[in-house]
Amino acid sequence: MNKYIAIIFLAITITFIAITTNYAHEHENISTKDMERLTGKSESQLKEIDKKIIEYIDTIESNPDDADAHFNLGILYEKKIKYNDAIAEYQKTINLKPDFIDARINLALVYAERNMFGESVDELNQILKIDPQNADAYKYIGLAYYKTGLMEDSIVEFKKALNISPDDPEIHYCLENVYHSMGALDAAEAELIKAIELDPQYKEAHVNLGFLYYEQGMFDKAMEEFKTVIDIDPKFAQAYSNMGLIYCEKKMFDDAITILKKAIEIDPTLPEAHNNLGFAYWNKGLKDKAMREVSVYKGLIGAK
């Protein structure tokens, strides 16, 4: 739910939008290169996962009632973005061991990843029957409600989670997203500040706080947050892209080009970085380079 910013630069039309992470879907017959990009894992790491999958399949063939083996196999399938297989293994785990809360949590999260929010909430409610003080269950119910537009219900669930676990920065981060969606910017800012107070290294919270300041035209404060993100994680490409856009807002196009190239060097598949770079090039009069970046952007988002 962390927010990235970009100028939409197509047919010389300029609009502002928030770029958010997309849910991944089931991937079959996908290339190794694309799998590396989607999972964030190297080819050798993916091969090691495949090796472990085979090992767990062999274990299950010898002992079909090994709940832990089914659970671990489900985790490995998740890492390969094989969500249908992961769901099947988590369900088998729960059938063998109904009080296996971690398996139920993982199953609920995979359901949410597949936009099966009703199934996710049902599973999380089963957890609360087993453990009524499970803060994660309330948190993930809140997320499901948020994703389906039930903002008030989402707030109720997040506050239940906070009553149990008041020092969980992720819950404050989640609440910020709800308040931001409702236009309650002061409340959103307060939740992000609390999340950062609890975890100063929480880079996603810094990104969202920067975005919040950016929306309100507080470019210097936004820039400070994105610089903090880079201090925490020098490979966080979106922070460089967001900084590039702020340089564009300030008409500092040379600085924008330099830092946007850095974003693309880190992550060549980051659409908004190409888009923002195209905007910067256009304003420098480099129209051929600008349109080349727009073409890359359109290819990455699947636009024609």
FIKOL-217257 format. One record per residue (C-alpha): residue number from 1; residue in three letters; x, y, z. Coordinates in steps of 0.5 Angstrom, whole numbers. Example, Ala and Ser with C-alpha at 12.3 -4.5 7.8 and 13.67 -1.06 7.14 Angstrom:
2
+-----+-----+-------+-------+-------+
:   i :  aa :    c1 :    c2 :    c3 :
+-----+-----+-------+-------+-------+
:   1 : ala :    25 :    -9 :    16 :
:   2 : ser :    27 :    -2 :    14 :
+-----+-----+-------+-------+-------+
//
This chain:
304
+-----+-----+-------+-------+-------+
:   i :  aa :    c1 :    c2 :    c3 :
+-----+-----+-------+-------+-------+
:   1 : met :     0 :     0 :     0 :
:   2 : asn :     6 :     5 :     0 :
:   3 : lys :     5 :    10 :    -5 :
:   4 : tyr :     9 :    12 :   -11 :
:   5 : ile :     8 :    19 :   -15 :
:   6 : ala :     9 :    20 :   -23 :
:   7 : ile :     7 :    25 :   -28 :
:   8 : ile :     2 :    21 :   -33 :
:   9 : phe :     6 :    24 :   -40 :
:  10 : leu :     2 :    21 :   -46 :
:  11 : ala :     0 :    25 :   -52 :
:  12 : ile :     3 :    31 :   -48 :
:  13 : thr :    -3 :    31 :   -43 :
:  14 : ile :     0 :    32 :   -36 :
:  15 : thr :    -4 :    29 :   -30 :
:  16 : phe :    -2 :    27 :   -23 :
:  17 : ile :    -4 :    20 :   -20 :
:  18 : ala :    -1 :    15 :   -14 :
:  19 : ile :     2 :     9 :   -17 :
:  20 : thr :     1 :     3 :   -12 :
:  21 : thr :     4 :    -4 :   -12 :
:  22 : asn :     0 :    -9 :   -16 :
:  23 : tyr :    -3 :   -16 :   -14 :
:  24 : ala :     1 :   -21 :   -17 :
:  25 : his :    -3 :   -27 :   -20 :
:  26 : glu :    -2 :   -34 :   -22 :
:  27 : his :     4 :   -35 :   -27 :
:  28 : glu :     5 :   -41 :   -31 :
:  29 : asn :    10 :   -42 :   -36 :
:  30 : ile :    13 :   -36 :   -34 :
:  31 : ser :    20 :   -34 :   -36 :
:  32 : thr :    26 :   -35 :   -31 :
:  33 : lys :    27 :   -27 :   -32 :
:  34 : asp :    20 :   -25 :   -31 :
:  35 : met :    20 :   -30 :   -25 :
:  36 : glu :    26 :   -26 :   -22 :
:  37 : arg :    23 :   -20 :   -23 :
:  38 : leu :    16 :   -22 :   -20 :
:  39 : thr :    19 :   -25 :   -14 :
:  40 : gly :    25 :   -21 :   -13 :
:  41 : lys :    30 :   -27 :   -13 :
:  42 : ser :    36 :   -29 :   -17 :
:  43 : glu :    36 :   -35 :   -22 :
:  44 : ser :    40 :   -39 :   -17 :
:  45 : gln :    35 :   -38 :   -11 :
:  46 : leu :    29 :   -40 :   -15 :
:  47 : lys :    33 :   -47 :   -17 :
:  48 : glu :    34 :   -48 :   -10 :
:  49 : ile :    26 :   -47 :    -8 :
:  50 : asp :    25 :   -52 :   -14 :
:  51 : lys :    30 :   -57 :   -11 :
:  52 : lys :    26 :   -56 :    -4 :
:  53 : ile :    19 :   -57 :    -7 :
:  54 : ile :    21 :   -63 :   -10 :
:  55 : glu :    24 :   -65 :    -3 :
:  56 : tyr :    17 :   -64 :     1 :
:  57 : ile :    13 :   -67 :    -5 :
:  58 : asp :    18 :   -74 :    -3 :
:  59 : thr :    16 :   -73 :     4 :
:  60 : ile :     9 :   -72 :     3 :
:  61 : glu :     9 :   -78 :    -1 :
:  62 : ser :    12 :   -82 :     4 :
:  63 : asn :     8 :   -79 :    10 :
:  64 : pro :     1 :   -76 :     7 :
:  65 : asp :    -1 :   -74 :    14 :
:  66 : asp :     5 :   -69 :    15 :
:  67 : ala :     2 :   -63 :    17 :
:  68 : asp :     9 :   -59 :    17 :
:  69 : ala :    11 :   -61 :    10 :
:  70 : his :     4 :   -59 :     7 :
:  71 : phe :     5 :   -52 :    11 :
:  72 : asn :    12 :   -51 :     8 :
:  73 : leu :    11 :   -54 :     1 :
:  74 : gly :     5 :   -48 :     1 :
:  75 : ile :    10 :   -43 :     3 :
:  76 : leu :    15 :   -45 :    -3 :
:  77 : tyr :     9 :   -45 :    -8 :
:  78 : glu :     8 :   -38 :    -5 :
:  79 : lys :    15 :   -36 :    -7 :
:  80 : lys :    14 :   -38 :   -14 :
:  81 : ile :     7 :   -35 :   -14 :
:  82 : lys :     4 :   -41 :   -15 :
:  83 : tyr :    -2 :   -39 :   -11 :
:  84 : asn :    -7 :   -45 :   -13 :
:  85 : asp :    -2 :   -50 :   -11 :
:  86 : ala :     0 :   -46 :    -4 :
:  87 : ile :    -8 :   -45 :    -3 :
:  88 : ala :    -9 :   -53 :    -4 :
:  89 : glu :    -3 :   -54 :     1 :
:  90 : tyr :    -5 :   -50 :     6 :
:  91 : gln :   -12 :   -53 :     6 :
:  92 : lys :    -9 :   -60 :     7 :
:  93 : thr :    -5 :   -57 :    13 :
:  94 : ile :   -11 :   -54 :    16 :
:  95 : asn :   -15 :   -61 :    15 :
:  96 : leu :   -10 :   -65 :    19 :
:  97 : lys :    -9 :   -59 :    24 :
:  98 : pro :   -15 :   -55 :    25 :
:  99 : asp :   -11 :   -50 :    30 :
: 100 : phe :    -5 :   -49 :    26 :
: 101 : ile :    -6 :   -41 :    26 :
: 102 : asp :     0 :   -40 :    22 :
: 103 : ala :    -3 :   -44 :    16 :
: 104 : arg :    -9 :   -40 :    17 :
: 105 : ile :    -6 :   -34 :    17 :
: 106 : asn :    -2 :   -36 :    10 :
: 107 : leu :    -8 :   -38 :     7 :
: 108 : ala :   -12 :   -32 :     9 :
: 109 : leu :    -6 :   -28 :     6 :
: 110 : val :    -6 :   -32 :    -1 :
: 111 : tyr :   -14 :   -31 :    -1 :
: 112 : ala :   -13 :   -24 :    -1 :
: 113 : glu :    -7 :   -24 :    -6 :
: 114 : arg :   -12 :   -27 :   -11 :
: 115 : asn :   -17 :   -22 :    -9 :
: 116 : met :   -22 :   -27 :    -5 :
: 117 : phe :   -23 :   -23 :     0 :
: 118 : gly :   -29 :   -26 :     3 :
: 119 : glu :   -26 :   -33 :     3 :
: 120 : ser :   -20 :   -29 :     7 :
: 121 : val :   -24 :   -26 :    12 :
: 122 : asp :   -28 :   -32 :    13 :
: 123 : glu :   -21 :   -36 :    15 :
: 124 : leu :   -19 :   -30 :    19 :
: 125 : asn :   -25 :   -31 :    23 :
: 126 : gln :   -24 :   -38 :    24 :
: 127 : ile :   -17 :   -36 :    27 :
: 128 : leu :   -21 :   -31 :    32 :
: 129 : lys :   -25 :   -37 :    34 :
: 130 : ile :   -19 :   -41 :    36 :
: 131 : asp :   -15 :   -34 :    39 :
: 132 : pro :   -19 :   -28 :    40 :
: 133 : gln :   -13 :   -24 :    42 :
: 134 : asn :   -10 :   -25 :    35 :
: 135 : ala :    -8 :   -18 :    33 :
: 136 : asp :    -6 :   -20 :    26 :
: 137 : ala :   -13 :   -23 :    25 :
: 138 : tyr :   -16 :   -17 :    26 :
: 139 : lys :   -11 :   -13 :    22 :
: 140 : tyr :   -12 :   -17 :    16 :
: 141 : ile :   -19 :   -17 :    16 :
: 142 : gly :   -18 :    -9 :    17 :
: 143 : leu :   -14 :   -10 :    10 :
: 144 : ala :   -19 :   -14 :     7 :
: 145 : tyr :   -25 :    -9 :     9 :
: 146 : tyr :   -20 :    -3 :     6 :
: 147 : lys :   -19 :    -7 :    -1 :
: 148 : thr :   -26 :    -8 :    -2 :
: 149 : gly :   -28 :     0 :     0 :
: 150 : leu :   -31 :    -2 :     7 :
: 151 : met :   -27 :     4 :    10 :
: 152 : glu :   -31 :     5 :    17 :
: 153 : asp :   -31 :    -3 :    18 :
: 154 : ser :   -23 :    -3 :    16 :
: 155 : ile :   -22 :     3 :    22 :
: 156 : val :   -26 :    -1 :    27 :
: 157 : glu :   -22 :    -8 :    26 :
: 158 : phe :   -15 :    -4 :    26 :
: 159 : lys :   -17 :    -1 :    32 :
: 160 : lys :   -19 :    -8 :    35 :
: 161 : ala :   -12 :   -10 :    33 :
: 162 : leu :    -9 :    -4 :    36 :
: 163 : asn :   -12 :    -5 :    43 :
: 164 : ile :    -8 :   -12 :    43 :
: 165 : ser :    -2 :   -10 :    40 :
: 166 : pro :    -1 :    -2 :    41 :
: 167 : asp :     6 :    -2 :    39 :
: 168 : asp :     6 :    -5 :    32 :
: 169 : pro :     8 :     0 :    27 :
: 170 : glu :     4 :    -4 :    21 :
: 171 : ile :    -2 :    -3 :    24 :
: 172 : his :    -1 :     5 :    24 :
: 173 : tyr :     1 :     4 :    17 :
: 174 : cys :    -5 :     1 :    15 :
: 175 : leu :   -10 :     6 :    19 :
: 176 : glu :    -6 :    11 :    15 :
: 177 : asn :    -8 :     8 :     8 :
: 178 : val :   -15 :     8 :    10 :
: 179 : tyr :   -15 :    15 :    13 :
: 180 : his :   -12 :    18 :     7 :
: 181 : ser :   -17 :    15 :     2 :
: 182 : met :   -22 :    18 :     6 :
: 183 : gly :   -19 :    25 :     6 :
: 184 : ala :   -17 :    25 :    13 :
: 185 : leu :   -10 :    28 :    12 :
: 186 : asp :    -9 :    30 :    19 :
: 187 : ala :   -10 :    23 :    22 :
: 188 : ala :    -6 :    20 :    16 :
: 189 : glu :     0 :    24 :    18 :
: 190 : ala :    -1 :    22 :    25 :
: 191 : glu :    -1 :    15 :    24 :
: 192 : leu :     5 :    15 :    20 :
: 193 : ile :     9 :    19 :    25 :
: 194 : lys :     7 :    14 :    30 :
: 195 : ala :     9 :     8 :    26 :
: 196 : ile :    16 :    12 :    24 :
: 197 : glu :    17 :    13 :    32 :
: 198 : leu :    16 :     6 :    33 :
: 199 : asp :    20 :     4 :    27 :
: 200 : pro :    25 :     9 :    25 :
: 201 : gln :    27 :     4 :    19 :
: 202 : tyr :    20 :     3 :    17 :
: 203 : lys :    22 :     6 :    10 :
: 204 : glu :    14 :     5 :     7 :
: 205 : ala :    12 :     9 :    12 :
: 206 : his :    17 :    15 :    10 :
: 207 : val :    15 :    14 :     3 :
: 208 : asn :     8 :    15 :     5 :
: 209 : leu :     9 :    21 :     9 :
: 210 : gly :    13 :    24 :     3 :
: 211 : phe :     7 :    22 :    -1 :
: 212 : leu :     3 :    26 :     4 :
: 213 : tyr :     7 :    32 :     4 :
: 214 : tyr :     8 :    32 :    -4 :
: 215 : glu :     0 :    32 :    -5 :
: 216 : gln :     0 :    38 :     0 :
: 217 : gly :     5 :    42 :    -4 :
: 218 : met :    10 :    41 :     1 :
: 219 : phe :    16 :    39 :    -3 :
: 220 : asp :    22 :    40 :     1 :
: 221 : lys :    19 :    36 :     7 :
: 222 : ala :    17 :    31 :     2 :
: 223 : met :    24 :    31 :    -1 :
: 224 : glu :    27 :    30 :     6 :
: 225 : glu :    22 :    23 :     7 :
: 226 : phe :    25 :    20 :     1 :
: 227 : lys :    32 :    22 :     2 :
: 228 : thr :    31 :    18 :     9 :
: 229 : val :    28 :    12 :     5 :
: 230 : ile :    35 :    12 :     1 :
: 231 : asp :    39 :    13 :     7 :
: 232 : ile :    35 :     7 :    10 :
: 233 : asp :    35 :     3 :     3 :
: 234 : pro :    40 :     6 :    -2 :
: 235 : lys :    37 :     1 :    -7 :
: 236 : phe :    30 :     3 :    -6 :
: 237 : ala :    28 :     5 :   -13 :
: 238 : gln :    21 :     8 :   -12 :
: 239 : ala :    24 :    14 :    -7 :
: 240 : tyr :    29 :    16 :   -13 :
: 241 : ser :    23 :    16 :   -18 :
: 242 : asn :    19 :    20 :   -13 :
: 243 : met :    25 :    25 :   -12 :
: 244 : gly :    26 :    26 :   -19 :
: 245 : leu :    19 :    28 :   -20 :
: 246 : ile :    20 :    33 :   -14 :
: 247 : tyr :    26 :    36 :   -18 :
: 248 : cys :    21 :    37 :   -24 :
: 249 : glu :    16 :    40 :   -20 :
: 250 : lys :    21 :    45 :   -18 :
: 251 : lys :    24 :    46 :   -26 :
: 252 : met :    30 :    43 :   -24 :
: 253 : phe :    30 :    38 :   -30 :
: 254 : asp :    38 :    36 :   -30 :
: 255 : asp :    37 :    34 :   -23 :
: 256 : ala :    31 :    30 :   -25 :
: 257 : ile :    34 :    27 :   -30 :
: 258 : thr :    40 :    25 :   -26 :
: 259 : ile :    36 :    22 :   -21 :
: 260 : leu :    31 :    18 :   -25 :
: 261 : lys :    37 :    15 :   -29 :
: 262 : lys :    39 :    12 :   -22 :
: 263 : ala :    32 :    10 :   -21 :
: 264 : ile :    32 :     6 :   -27 :
: 265 : glu :    39 :     3 :   -26 :
: 266 : ile :    36 :     0 :   -20 :
: 267 : asp :    30 :    -2 :   -23 :
: 268 : pro :    29 :    -2 :   -30 :
: 269 : thr :    22 :    -5 :   -30 :
: 270 : leu :    19 :     1 :   -25 :
: 271 : pro :    14 :     4 :   -30 :
: 272 : glu :    13 :    11 :   -26 :
: 273 : ala :    21 :    12 :   -27 :
: 274 : his :    21 :    12 :   -34 :
: 275 : asn :    15 :    16 :   -35 :
: 276 : asn :    18 :    21 :   -30 :
: 277 : leu :    24 :    21 :   -34 :
: 278 : gly :    20 :    22 :   -41 :
: 279 : phe :    17 :    28 :   -37 :
: 280 : ala :    24 :    31 :   -35 :
: 281 : tyr :    27 :    30 :   -42 :
: 282 : trp :    21 :    33 :   -46 :
: 283 : asn :    22 :    40 :   -41 :
: 284 : lys :    29 :    40 :   -43 :
: 285 : gly :    27 :    40 :   -51 :
: 286 : leu :    30 :    32 :   -52 :
: 287 : lys :    23 :    30 :   -55 :
: 288 : asp :    26 :    24 :   -58 :
: 289 : lys :    29 :    21 :   -51 :
: 290 : ala :    22 :    23 :   -48 :
: 291 : met :    18 :    19 :   -53 :
: 292 : arg :    23 :    13 :   -52 :
: 293 : glu :    22 :    13 :   -45 :
: 294 : val :    14 :    14 :   -46 :
: 295 : ser :    14 :     8 :   -50 :
: 296 : val :    18 :     4 :   -45 :
: 297 : tyr :    13 :     6 :   -40 :
: 298 : lys :     7 :     4 :   -44 :
: 299 : gly :    10 :    -3 :   -45 :
: 300 : leu :    11 :    -4 :   -38 :
: 301 : ile :     4 :    -2 :   -36 :
: 302 : gly :     1 :    -6 :   -42 :
: 303 : ala :    -2 :     0 :   -45 :
: 304 : lys :    -2 :     0 :   -53 :
+-----+-----+-------+-------+-------+
//
